[in-house]
Amino acid sequence: MVSNIRSGQNNKDIKQNKFVVVVSVLVLIWIIGFASAKIIGVAFGEDLIADSLAIVQIHGPITIDSTNTLTFTAGSSSSILSNIEKAQKNKNIKAIILDINSPGGAVVASRELSKVIKDSEKPVVAWIREVGASGAYWIASSADRIVADHLSITGSIGVSASYLDYSGLLERYDISYQELTAGSRKELGNPLKDLTAQERLILQKKIDRIQEVFIQDVVENRGLNSQQVAKISTGEFYLGEEAFQLGLVDVFGGRKEALAEAQGLANLTKLDVIEYKEKRSILDFFTRTTAYYIGKGIASELGSNRVSSIAIKA
Amino acid sequence: MKGIAQDIPAPLWKRFLAYIVDISIIGIFVETSFIGLSKKAFGSLSEKTFLSAAILEITMPIVLMTLVIAVLSLLYWSILEYKLGQSLGKMLFKLYVVSETEKLTFVQTLVRNIPKTASWLLIIDSLALLGYPYYKRLTEKWSQTYVVDKTTKI
């Protein structure tokens, strides 16, 4: 009886010992494997890919800084630029595809991106998906080829400036707005006062100048006739098939065609793709969402203190 | 663990199934760590065939990844067989590695498991199973070890 109990205890000890050994070995190899993968990734991150095509996303309204929330995503020129630079620096990336789904946005941000793409030593293909209009088309026009669907929304070569005029609201509630300024145009675009005819003219001139540069860039980038581009630059958007007729798009298609175009331009026999997206962690998501709403609140409070409340978009 | 006269050599089918269990475990614990790197190294598989992935240029990180996976697989089998006389797959089928000489040493388990780091090595090594008595692989002969089945009764 006693020996049976002892033997049972021994069996239990052996099983426990086995369990400890097995778990230790598995944990050990997992830790070594995980650490090695991290070290190799850090040391050889760039060499991990063979000759490839890079896809860089340009999604949402184009802004200088990113504002991503649960319901709203903006493509910040800073993060898009950083992704393009990464693709440019990586010697294994032979061509870049811009995955565009954007209605345009900030003028300088769009032009900034357009210039970088124009100066790219690697072939660039712009792939317009649902929409690639205005500032987004400005960017696309700098690429070597533009691929779009027959029904993609594109073109919209035009500039708009807008602001909300609260002056009538103040008047209705008998609130007067007082501000002391040095400089007769300092109040230009202040939403709390009406625009004078002269101010309107000044703003219009600035917008016209932006439009001029936009048209000039499209003419140069696409090798089109300046008069022809000026004629179609009414701000009207064109469907892919109309844009093709006007020389604003080169090829009809989607991802497959964009990849084929880039592959051809880079003379690649194999088709390996690496995608550059904005990196977002869960923490990032929560902090950005919170920051966006806090920022939005502060911005609305500080609205009257800005240089101008006018938003100029391309 | 030293072999004894009444030990029954393990049938090949049990050894094969135990091996399948072991490589699945290694897949889970070792190779999953390398999924991210492999994805980068082989690009997006949806964009190309497995054939083009196979003929991808052999770069330094791919060599290193393969080496690390091979060494960790070797450690898995060698440590478990040295400490317990059996790997997890062998535990499932009640198979034990035994030494023909004294107590099983770590060097013996290392030698007998080296071919498991590369499938082509294992195939060559296993060809000897047909020639030797006690179903021994070539490296099992060199390491003076063999696998026994504790469930089989004469």
Interface residues (C-beta under 8 A of the other chain):
Chain A: K18 V21 V22 V25 L26 L28 I29 W30 I32 G33 F34 S36 A37 I40 G41 A43 F44 G45 D47 L48 I49 A50 S52 L259 K270 L271 D272 V273 I274 E275
Chain B: I25 I26 F29 V30 E31 S33 F34 G36 L37 K40 A41 F42 G43 S44 E47 K48 S52 L56 E57 T59 M60 P61 L64 M65 V68 I69 L72 L75 Y76 I79 L80 K83 L84 L88 M91
